[in-house]
Amino acid sequence: MLKRLILTAMLGFSSATLMTACSTAFIDSERDANVRISKGATFAWGEPDTSKPAEHFADFDNPQMRSRLEGSIDNFLLSKGLQRTAADKADFILTYHIGFKSSFSDAARIAAPTMVPTMRCNANRCWQTMTWGNYGSPIETKEEHEYREGALIIDLRQSRTGILAYRGIYSDTLGDVSKVTDQRIAEVVAKTLKDAVR
């Protein structure tokens, strides 16, 4: 179920970006209107996501990156007035899931030679036209680019009932991992949880 949700988030992201590698993030959320997450509420971390990352995503999915992400989620919720406590005393249980996939995009490129003026004559008159010259008509080539996408899902469940109170979804293309600073992680978390606490 969760893998299907991550895939759905990525498909929504791919549709929103029209299959281009240069894209903006896809952000979505859902909440239970009957469960309010307000300042002063308590939360605790639930069971960690134990899924193993694919080898070619190990630069983004590793213990160090997860620790930075968890710290950022903690800091955001604390800054919004929530309080961290033990799981048996918490109002909400917090979990997150991350998923990755490789995608391809096709880019068409037309190599158009410069048109040149050409003088043509027959028995009665001469006229000037534009032709493709010695190199012929334009040639279209297609280039296939591989890029990677990642999705983050953050859930807050009401501890007493198990109801999903809030789910934030964030997906985007993955760039250079060296540019993923703590500030960038905090921005992603803030966008994913922006409507969680009211």
Biotite code that builds the C-alpha atoms (Angstrom):
import biotite.structure as struc

atoms = struc.array([
    struc.Atom([0.000, 0.000, 0.000], chain_id="A", res_id=1, res_name="MET", atom_name="CA", element="C"),
    struc.Atom([2.731, 2.441, 0.962], chain_id="A", res_id=2, res_name="LEU", atom_name="CA", element="C"),
    struc.Atom([4.809, 1.577, -2.111], chain_id="A", res_id=3, res_name="LYS", atom_name="CA", element="C"),
    struc.Atom([1.721, 2.228, -4.227], chain_id="A", res_id=4, res_name="ARG", atom_name="CA", element="C"),
    struc.Atom([1.250, 5.622, -2.529], chain_id="A", res_id=5, res_name="LEU", atom_name="CA", element="C"),
    struc.Atom([4.888, 6.586, -3.126], chain_id="A", res_id=6, res_name="ILE", atom_name="CA", element="C"),
    struc.Atom([4.541, 5.517, -6.759], chain_id="A", res_id=7, res_name="LEU", atom_name="CA", element="C"),
    struc.Atom([1.316, 7.539, -7.049], chain_id="A", res_id=8, res_name="THR", atom_name="CA", element="C"),
    struc.Atom([3.094, 10.592, -5.654], chain_id="A", res_id=9, res_name="ALA", atom_name="CA", element="C"),
    struc.Atom([5.869, 10.149, -8.171], chain_id="A", res_id=10, res_name="MET", atom_name="CA", element="C"),
    struc.Atom([3.417, 9.658, -11.041], chain_id="A", res_id=11, res_name="LEU", atom_name="CA", element="C"),
    struc.Atom([1.586, 12.813, -10.015], chain_id="A", res_id=12, res_name="GLY", atom_name="CA", element="C"),
    struc.Atom([4.897, 14.600, -9.929], chain_id="A", res_id=13, res_name="PHE", atom_name="CA", element="C"),
    struc.Atom([5.867, 13.268, -13.357], chain_id="A", res_id=14, res_name="SER", atom_name="CA", element="C"),
    struc.Atom([2.556, 14.387, -14.842], chain_id="A", res_id=15, res_name="SER", atom_name="CA", element="C"),
    struc.Atom([2.862, 17.807, -13.275], chain_id="A", res_id=16, res_name="ALA", atom_name="CA", element="C"),
    struc.Atom([6.300, 18.321, -14.737], chain_id="A", res_id=17, res_name="THR", atom_name="CA", element="C"),
    struc.Atom([5.387, 17.061, -18.229], chain_id="A", res_id=18, res_name="LEU", atom_name="CA", element="C"),
    struc.Atom([8.228, 14.577, -18.214], chain_id="A", res_id=19, res_name="MET", atom_name="CA", element="C"),
    struc.Atom([11.009, 17.135, -18.001], chain_id="A", res_id=20, res_name="THR", atom_name="CA", element="C"),
    struc.Atom([14.031, 16.813, -15.781], chain_id="A", res_id=21, res_name="ALA", atom_name="CA", element="C"),
    struc.Atom([14.029, 20.549, -15.068], chain_id="A", res_id=22, res_name="CYS", atom_name="CA", element="C"),
    struc.Atom([11.053, 20.732, -12.781], chain_id="A", res_id=23, res_name="SER", atom_name="CA", element="C"),
    struc.Atom([9.482, 22.095, -9.689], chain_id="A", res_id=24, res_name="THR", atom_name="CA", element="C"),
    struc.Atom([8.426, 20.023, -6.718], chain_id="A", res_id=25, res_name="ALA", atom_name="CA", element="C"),
    struc.Atom([5.073, 18.287, -6.403], chain_id="A", res_id=26, res_name="PHE", atom_name="CA", element="C"),
    struc.Atom([3.589, 18.933, -2.950], chain_id="A", res_id=27, res_name="ILE", atom_name="CA", element="C"),
    struc.Atom([0.320, 17.565, -1.605], chain_id="A", res_id=28, res_name="ASP", atom_name="CA", element="C"),
    struc.Atom([-1.323, 16.840, 1.722], chain_id="A", res_id=29, res_name="SER", atom_name="CA", element="C"),
    struc.Atom([-4.422, 15.260, 3.191], chain_id="A", res_id=30, res_name="GLU", atom_name="CA", element="C"),
    struc.Atom([-5.913, 15.521, 6.629], chain_id="A", res_id=31, res_name="ARG", atom_name="CA", element="C"),
    struc.Atom([-8.824, 14.242, 8.673], chain_id="A", res_id=32, res_name="ASP", atom_name="CA", element="C"),
    struc.Atom([-11.097, 17.212, 9.251], chain_id="A", res_id=33, res_name="ALA", atom_name="CA", element="C"),
    struc.Atom([-12.258, 15.750, 12.568], chain_id="A", res_id=34, res_name="ASN", atom_name="CA", element="C"),
    struc.Atom([-8.775, 15.466, 14.098], chain_id="A", res_id=35, res_name="VAL", atom_name="CA", element="C"),
    struc.Atom([-7.041, 18.711, 14.966], chain_id="A", res_id=36, res_name="ARG", atom_name="CA", element="C"),
    struc.Atom([-3.282, 18.912, 15.504], chain_id="A", res_id=37, res_name="ILE", atom_name="CA", element="C"),
    struc.Atom([-2.819, 22.014, 17.615], chain_id="A", res_id=38, res_name="SER", atom_name="CA", element="C"),
    struc.Atom([-0.052, 23.668, 19.599], chain_id="A", res_id=39, res_name="LYS", atom_name="CA", element="C"),
    struc.Atom([0.643, 21.844, 22.838], chain_id="A", res_id=40, res_name="GLY", atom_name="CA", element="C"),
    struc.Atom([-0.163, 18.415, 21.374], chain_id="A", res_id=41, res_name="ALA", atom_name="CA", element="C"),
    struc.Atom([2.387, 15.680, 21.993], chain_id="A", res_id=42, res_name="THR", atom_name="CA", element="C"),
    struc.Atom([4.025, 13.372, 19.473], chain_id="A", res_id=43, res_name="PHE", atom_name="CA", element="C"),
    struc.Atom([6.371, 10.394, 19.460], chain_id="A", res_id=44, res_name="ALA", atom_name="CA", element="C"),
    struc.Atom([8.237, 8.582, 16.735], chain_id="A", res_id=45, res_name="TRP", atom_name="CA", element="C"),
    struc.Atom([6.654, 5.354, 15.506], chain_id="A", res_id=46, res_name="GLY", atom_name="CA", element="C"),
    struc.Atom([8.385, 2.313, 14.053], chain_id="A", res_id=47, res_name="GLU", atom_name="CA", element="C"),
    struc.Atom([11.134, 3.313, 11.603], chain_id="A", res_id=48, res_name="PRO", atom_name="CA", element="C"),
    struc.Atom([10.893, 2.585, 7.897], chain_id="A", res_id=49, res_name="ASP", atom_name="CA", element="C"),
    struc.Atom([12.994, -0.571, 7.474], chain_id="A", res_id=50, res_name="THR", atom_name="CA", element="C"),
    struc.Atom([12.913, -0.741, 3.669], chain_id="A", res_id=51, res_name="SER", atom_name="CA", element="C"),
    struc.Atom([16.322, -1.170, 2.073], chain_id="A", res_id=52, res_name="LYS", atom_name="CA", element="C"),
    struc.Atom([17.369, 1.410, -0.506], chain_id="A", res_id=53, res_name="PRO", atom_name="CA", element="C"),
    struc.Atom([18.427, 0.402, -3.988], chain_id="A", res_id=54, res_name="ALA", atom_name="CA", element="C"),
    struc.Atom([22.178, 0.604, -4.373], chain_id="A", res_id=55, res_name="GLU", atom_name="CA", element="C"),
    struc.Atom([22.085, 3.468, -6.880], chain_id="A", res_id=56, res_name="HIS", atom_name="CA", element="C"),
    struc.Atom([20.137, 5.631, -4.387], chain_id="A", res_id=57, res_name="PHE", atom_name="CA", element="C"),
    struc.Atom([22.484, 5.034, -1.456], chain_id="A", res_id=58, res_name="ALA", atom_name="CA", element="C"),
    struc.Atom([23.801, 8.591, -1.743], chain_id="A", res_id=59, res_name="ASP", atom_name="CA", element="C"),
    struc.Atom([20.350, 9.879, -0.729], chain_id="A", res_id=60, res_name="PHE", atom_name="CA", element="C"),
    struc.Atom([19.080, 6.989, 1.402], chain_id="A", res_id=61, res_name="ASP", atom_name="CA", element="C"),
    struc.Atom([21.590, 6.211, 4.126], chain_id="A", res_id=62, res_name="ASN", atom_name="CA", element="C"),
    struc.Atom([21.711, 6.454, 7.944], chain_id="A", res_id=63, res_name="PRO", atom_name="CA", element="C"),
    struc.Atom([23.333, 9.905, 7.910], chain_id="A", res_id=64, res_name="GLN", atom_name="CA", element="C"),
    struc.Atom([20.727, 11.389, 5.552], chain_id="A", res_id=65, res_name="MET", atom_name="CA", element="C"),
    struc.Atom([17.887, 9.798, 7.538], chain_id="A", res_id=66, res_name="ARG", atom_name="CA", element="C"),
    struc.Atom([19.288, 11.204, 10.776], chain_id="A", res_id=67, res_name="SER", atom_name="CA", element="C"),
    struc.Atom([19.416, 14.697, 9.280], chain_id="A", res_id=68, res_name="ARG", atom_name="CA", element="C"),
    struc.Atom([15.856, 14.326, 7.983], chain_id="A", res_id=69, res_name="LEU", atom_name="CA", element="C"),
    struc.Atom([14.522, 13.088, 11.327], chain_id="A", res_id=70, res_name="GLU", atom_name="CA", element="C"),
    struc.Atom([16.234, 15.946, 13.146], chain_id="A", res_id=71, res_name="GLY", atom_name="CA", element="C"),
    struc.Atom([14.672, 18.436, 10.767], chain_id="A", res_id=72, res_name="SER", atom_name="CA", element="C"),
    struc.Atom([11.181, 16.941, 11.231], chain_id="A", res_id=73, res_name="ILE", atom_name="CA", element="C"),
    struc.Atom([11.655, 17.081, 15.016], chain_id="A", res_id=74, res_name="ASP", atom_name="CA", element="C"),
    struc.Atom([12.784, 20.706, 14.896], chain_id="A", res_id=75, res_name="ASN", atom_name="CA", element="C"),
    struc.Atom([9.885, 21.758, 12.691], chain_id="A", res_id=76, res_name="PHE", atom_name="CA", element="C"),
    struc.Atom([7.205, 20.202, 14.891], chain_id="A", res_id=77, res_name="LEU", atom_name="CA", element="C"),
    struc.Atom([8.808, 21.587, 18.055], chain_id="A", res_id=78, res_name="LEU", atom_name="CA", element="C"),
    struc.Atom([8.945, 25.049, 16.464], chain_id="A", res_id=79, res_name="SER", atom_name="CA", element="C"),
    struc.Atom([5.198, 24.797, 15.811], chain_id="A", res_id=80, res_name="LYS", atom_name="CA", element="C"),
    struc.Atom([4.482, 24.199, 19.493], chain_id="A", res_id=81, res_name="GLY", atom_name="CA", element="C"),
    struc.Atom([4.218, 20.413, 19.595], chain_id="A", res_id=82, res_name="LEU", atom_name="CA", element="C"),
    struc.Atom([5.994, 18.522, 22.370], chain_id="A", res_id=83, res_name="GLN", atom_name="CA", element="C"),
    struc.Atom([7.897, 15.269, 22.015], chain_id="A", res_id=84, res_name="ARG", atom_name="CA", element="C"),
    struc.Atom([7.135, 12.548, 24.542], chain_id="A", res_id=85, res_name="THR", atom_name="CA", element="C"),
    struc.Atom([7.097, 8.771, 25.013], chain_id="A", res_id=86, res_name="ALA", atom_name="CA", element="C"),
    struc.Atom([4.953, 6.745, 22.610], chain_id="A", res_id=87, res_name="ALA", atom_name="CA", element="C"),
    struc.Atom([2.536, 5.574, 25.333], chain_id="A", res_id=88, res_name="ASP", atom_name="CA", element="C"),
    struc.Atom([1.792, 9.191, 26.307], chain_id="A", res_id=89, res_name="LYS", atom_name="CA", element="C"),
    struc.Atom([1.727, 10.802, 22.856], chain_id="A", res_id=90, res_name="ALA", atom_name="CA", element="C"),
    struc.Atom([-1.323, 12.293, 21.177], chain_id="A", res_id=91, res_name="ASP", atom_name="CA", element="C"),
    struc.Atom([0.152, 11.524, 17.748], chain_id="A", res_id=92, res_name="PHE", atom_name="CA", element="C"),
    struc.Atom([2.539, 8.941, 16.317], chain_id="A", res_id=93, res_name="ILE", atom_name="CA", element="C"),
    struc.Atom([4.961, 10.280, 13.713], chain_id="A", res_id=94, res_name="LEU", atom_name="CA", element="C"),
    struc.Atom([6.379, 8.206, 10.843], chain_id="A", res_id=95, res_name="THR", atom_name="CA", element="C"),
    struc.Atom([7.924, 8.963, 7.486], chain_id="A", res_id=96, res_name="TYR", atom_name="CA", element="C"),
    struc.Atom([8.725, 7.034, 4.340], chain_id="A", res_id=97, res_name="HIS", atom_name="CA", element="C"),
    struc.Atom([11.036, 7.815, 1.454], chain_id="A", res_id=98, res_name="ILE", atom_name="CA", element="C"),
    struc.Atom([11.059, 6.259, -1.999], chain_id="A", res_id=99, res_name="GLY", atom_name="CA", element="C"),
    struc.Atom([13.062, 6.667, -5.173], chain_id="A", res_id=100, res_name="PHE", atom_name="CA", element="C"),
    struc.Atom([12.897, 5.772, -8.846], chain_id="A", res_id=101, res_name="LYS", atom_name="CA", element="C"),
    struc.Atom([14.793, 6.399, -12.057], chain_id="A", res_id=102, res_name="SER", atom_name="CA", element="C"),
    struc.Atom([12.992, 8.020, -14.986], chain_id="A", res_id=103, res_name="SER", atom_name="CA", element="C"),
    struc.Atom([13.783, 8.935, -18.555], chain_id="A", res_id=104, res_name="PHE", atom_name="CA", element="C"),
    struc.Atom([12.813, 11.927, -20.651], chain_id="A", res_id=105, res_name="SER", atom_name="CA", element="C"),
    struc.Atom([13.110, 12.375, -24.394], chain_id="A", res_id=106, res_name="ASP", atom_name="CA", element="C"),
    struc.Atom([14.277, 15.668, -25.807], chain_id="A", res_id=107, res_name="ALA", atom_name="CA", element="C"),
    struc.Atom([13.991, 16.288, -29.536], chain_id="A", res_id=108, res_name="ALA", atom_name="CA", element="C"),
    struc.Atom([16.663, 18.414, -31.109], chain_id="A", res_id=109, res_name="ARG", atom_name="CA", element="C"),
    struc.Atom([16.598, 19.741, -34.654], chain_id="A", res_id=110, res_name="ILE", atom_name="CA", element="C"),
    struc.Atom([19.876, 20.483, -36.344], chain_id="A", res_id=111, res_name="ALA", atom_name="CA", element="C"),
    struc.Atom([18.843, 23.084, -38.885], chain_id="A", res_id=112, res_name="ALA", atom_name="CA", element="C"),
    struc.Atom([21.453, 24.226, -41.364], chain_id="A", res_id=113, res_name="PRO", atom_name="CA", element="C"),
    struc.Atom([21.319, 27.847, -42.442], chain_id="A", res_id=114, res_name="THR", atom_name="CA", element="C"),
    struc.Atom([19.221, 28.541, -45.498], chain_id="A", res_id=115, res_name="MET", atom_name="CA", element="C"),
    struc.Atom([21.115, 30.222, -48.295], chain_id="A", res_id=116, res_name="VAL", atom_name="CA", element="C"),
    struc.Atom([19.883, 32.445, -51.141], chain_id="A", res_id=117, res_name="PRO", atom_name="CA", element="C"),
    struc.Atom([20.103, 30.734, -54.522], chain_id="A", res_id=118, res_name="THR", atom_name="CA", element="C"),
    struc.Atom([19.689, 32.280, -57.971], chain_id="A", res_id=119, res_name="MET", atom_name="CA", element="C"),
    struc.Atom([17.664, 30.169, -60.377], chain_id="A", res_id=120, res_name="ARG", atom_name="CA", element="C"),
    struc.Atom([17.189, 30.915, -64.057], chain_id="A", res_id=121, res_name="CYS", atom_name="CA", element="C"),
    struc.Atom([15.252, 29.469, -66.970], chain_id="A", res_id=122, res_name="ASN", atom_name="CA", element="C"),
    struc.Atom([15.091, 30.524, -70.593], chain_id="A", res_id=123, res_name="ALA", atom_name="CA", element="C"),
    struc.Atom([12.914, 33.576, -69.885], chain_id="A", res_id=124, res_name="ASN", atom_name="CA", element="C"),
    struc.Atom([13.939, 34.924, -66.481], chain_id="A", res_id=125, res_name="ARG", atom_name="CA", element="C"),
    struc.Atom([15.945, 34.554, -63.263], chain_id="A", res_id=126, res_name="CYS", atom_name="CA", element="C"),
    struc.Atom([14.703, 34.573, -59.652], chain_id="A", res_id=127, res_name="TRP", atom_name="CA", element="C"),
    struc.Atom([16.115, 34.202, -56.193], chain_id="A", res_id=128, res_name="GLN", atom_name="CA", element="C"),
    struc.Atom([14.955, 31.560, -53.689], chain_id="A", res_id=129, res_name="THR", atom_name="CA", element="C"),
    struc.Atom([16.088, 30.270, -50.324], chain_id="A", res_id=130, res_name="MET", atom_name="CA", element="C"),
    struc.Atom([17.315, 26.673, -50.138], chain_id="A", res_id=131, res_name="THR", atom_name="CA", element="C"),
    struc.Atom([18.897, 24.449, -47.524], chain_id="A", res_id=132, res_name="TRP", atom_name="CA", element="C"),
    struc.Atom([22.206, 24.638, -49.333], chain_id="A", res_id=133, res_name="GLY", atom_name="CA", element="C"),
    struc.Atom([24.780, 21.863, -49.495], chain_id="A", res_id=134, res_name="ASN", atom_name="CA", element="C"),
    struc.Atom([23.817, 20.305, -46.148], chain_id="A", res_id=135, res_name="TYR", atom_name="CA", element="C"),
    struc.Atom([20.221, 19.433, -46.966], chain_id="A", res_id=136, res_name="GLY", atom_name="CA", element="C"),
    struc.Atom([17.068, 19.778, -44.871], chain_id="A", res_id=137, res_name="SER", atom_name="CA", element="C"),
    struc.Atom([16.951, 19.825, -41.044], chain_id="A", res_id=138, res_name="PRO", atom_name="CA", element="C"),
    struc.Atom([17.738, 16.617, -39.186], chain_id="A", res_id=139, res_name="ILE", atom_name="CA", element="C"),
    struc.Atom([15.810, 15.735, -36.033], chain_id="A", res_id=140, res_name="GLU", atom_name="CA", element="C"),
    struc.Atom([17.547, 13.739, -33.341], chain_id="A", res_id=141, res_name="THR", atom_name="CA", element="C"),
    struc.Atom([16.237, 12.520, -30.000], chain_id="A", res_id=142, res_name="LYS", atom_name="CA", element="C"),
    struc.Atom([18.236, 12.508, -26.803], chain_id="A", res_id=143, res_name="GLU", atom_name="CA", element="C"),
    struc.Atom([17.216, 10.382, -23.838], chain_id="A", res_id=144, res_name="GLU", atom_name="CA", element="C"),
    struc.Atom([18.087, 11.750, -20.408], chain_id="A", res_id=145, res_name="HIS", atom_name="CA", element="C"),
    struc.Atom([17.990, 9.655, -17.250], chain_id="A", res_id=146, res_name="GLU", atom_name="CA", element="C"),
    struc.Atom([17.099, 11.418, -14.026], chain_id="A", res_id=147, res_name="TYR", atom_name="CA", element="C"),
    struc.Atom([16.160, 10.324, -10.528], chain_id="A", res_id=148, res_name="ARG", atom_name="CA", element="C"),
    struc.Atom([13.088, 11.211, -8.513], chain_id="A", res_id=149, res_name="GLU", atom_name="CA", element="C"),
    struc.Atom([12.522, 11.012, -4.781], chain_id="A", res_id=150, res_name="GLY", atom_name="CA", element="C"),
    struc.Atom([9.387, 11.200, -2.642], chain_id="A", res_id=151, res_name="ALA", atom_name="CA", element="C"),
    struc.Atom([8.951, 11.935, 1.058], chain_id="A", res_id=152, res_name="LEU", atom_name="CA", element="C"),
    struc.Atom([5.759, 11.052, 2.943], chain_id="A", res_id=153, res_name="ILE", atom_name="CA", element="C"),
    struc.Atom([5.278, 12.214, 6.540], chain_id="A", res_id=154, res_name="ILE", atom_name="CA", element="C"),
    struc.Atom([2.356, 10.806, 8.556], chain_id="A", res_id=155, res_name="ASP", atom_name="CA", element="C"),
    struc.Atom([0.876, 11.871, 11.887], chain_id="A", res_id=156, res_name="LEU", atom_name="CA", element="C"),
    struc.Atom([-1.611, 9.328, 13.287], chain_id="A", res_id=157, res_name="ARG", atom_name="CA", element="C"),
    struc.Atom([-3.826, 9.888, 16.281], chain_id="A", res_id=158, res_name="GLN", atom_name="CA", element="C"),
    struc.Atom([-2.391, 7.549, 18.897], chain_id="A", res_id=159, res_name="SER", atom_name="CA", element="C"),
    struc.Atom([-5.692, 6.711, 20.581], chain_id="A", res_id=160, res_name="ARG", atom_name="CA", element="C"),
    struc.Atom([-7.638, 5.787, 17.432], chain_id="A", res_id=161, res_name="THR", atom_name="CA", element="C"),
    struc.Atom([-4.995, 5.096, 14.780], chain_id="A", res_id=162, res_name="GLY", atom_name="CA", element="C"),
    struc.Atom([-6.698, 7.611, 12.480], chain_id="A", res_id=163, res_name="ILE", atom_name="CA", element="C"),
    struc.Atom([-4.397, 9.277, 9.958], chain_id="A", res_id=164, res_name="LEU", atom_name="CA", element="C"),
    struc.Atom([-4.640, 12.889, 11.079], chain_id="A", res_id=165, res_name="ALA", atom_name="CA", element="C"),
    struc.Atom([-2.242, 14.336, 8.513], chain_id="A", res_id=166, res_name="TYR", atom_name="CA", element="C"),
    struc.Atom([-0.179, 13.137, 5.570], chain_id="A", res_id=167, res_name="ARG", atom_name="CA", element="C"),
    struc.Atom([2.247, 15.382, 3.712], chain_id="A", res_id=168, res_name="GLY", atom_name="CA", element="C"),
    struc.Atom([3.756, 14.360, 0.378], chain_id="A", res_id=169, res_name="ILE", atom_name="CA", element="C"),
    struc.Atom([6.736, 15.965, -1.319], chain_id="A", res_id=170, res_name="TYR", atom_name="CA", element="C"),
    struc.Atom([8.417, 14.713, -4.496], chain_id="A", res_id=171, res_name="SER", atom_name="CA", element="C"),
    struc.Atom([11.025, 16.198, -6.774], chain_id="A", res_id=172, res_name="ASP", atom_name="CA", element="C"),
    struc.Atom([13.914, 15.334, -9.036], chain_id="A", res_id=173, res_name="THR", atom_name="CA", element="C"),
    struc.Atom([17.166, 14.557, -7.270], chain_id="A", res_id=174, res_name="LEU", atom_name="CA", element="C"),
    struc.Atom([20.160, 16.730, -7.982], chain_id="A", res_id=175, res_name="GLY", atom_name="CA", element="C"),
    struc.Atom([23.676, 16.738, -6.635], chain_id="A", res_id=176, res_name="ASP", atom_name="CA", element="C"),
    struc.Atom([23.658, 15.220, -3.143], chain_id="A", res_id=177, res_name="VAL", atom_name="CA", element="C"),
    struc.Atom([26.474, 17.541, -2.065], chain_id="A", res_id=178, res_name="SER", atom_name="CA", element="C"),
    struc.Atom([24.030, 20.454, -2.395], chain_id="A", res_id=179, res_name="LYS", atom_name="CA", element="C"),
    struc.Atom([21.557, 18.895, 0.059], chain_id="A", res_id=180, res_name="VAL", atom_name="CA", element="C"),
    struc.Atom([22.317, 21.105, 3.044], chain_id="A", res_id=181, res_name="THR", atom_name="CA", element="C"),
    struc.Atom([20.550, 21.041, 6.407], chain_id="A", res_id=182, res_name="ASP", atom_name="CA", element="C"),
    struc.Atom([18.805, 24.241, 5.322], chain_id="A", res_id=183, res_name="GLN", atom_name="CA", element="C"),
    struc.Atom([17.520, 22.546, 2.156], chain_id="A", res_id=184, res_name="ARG", atom_name="CA", element="C"),
    struc.Atom([16.239, 19.567, 4.156], chain_id="A", res_id=185, res_name="ILE", atom_name="CA", element="C"),
    struc.Atom([14.483, 21.971, 6.543], chain_id="A", res_id=186, res_name="ALA", atom_name="CA", element="C"),
    struc.Atom([12.815, 23.711, 3.572], chain_id="A", res_id=187, res_name="GLU", atom_name="CA", element="C"),
    struc.Atom([11.514, 20.401, 2.213], chain_id="A", res_id=188, res_name="VAL", atom_name="CA", element="C"),
    struc.Atom([10.175, 19.382, 5.637], chain_id="A", res_id=189, res_name="VAL", atom_name="CA", element="C"),
    struc.Atom([8.513, 22.783, 6.129], chain_id="A", res_id=190, res_name="ALA", atom_name="CA", element="C"),
    struc.Atom([6.751, 22.502, 2.764], chain_id="A", res_id=191, res_name="LYS", atom_name="CA", element="C"),
    struc.Atom([5.669, 18.924, 3.469], chain_id="A", res_id=192, res_name="THR", atom_name="CA", element="C"),
    struc.Atom([4.253, 19.796, 6.918], chain_id="A", res_id=193, res_name="LEU", atom_name="CA", element="C"),
    struc.Atom([3.156, 23.376, 6.253], chain_id="A", res_id=194, res_name="LYS", atom_name="CA", element="C"),
    struc.Atom([-0.539, 22.727, 7.011], chain_id="A", res_id=195, res_name="ASP", atom_name="CA", element="C"),
    struc.Atom([-0.089, 20.069, 9.692], chain_id="A", res_id=196, res_name="ALA", atom_name="CA", element="C"),
    struc.Atom([-0.389, 22.191, 12.840], chain_id="A", res_id=197, res_name="VAL", atom_name="CA", element="C"),
    struc.Atom([-3.377, 24.513, 13.195], chain_id="A", res_id=198, res_name="ARG", atom_name="CA", element="C"),
])
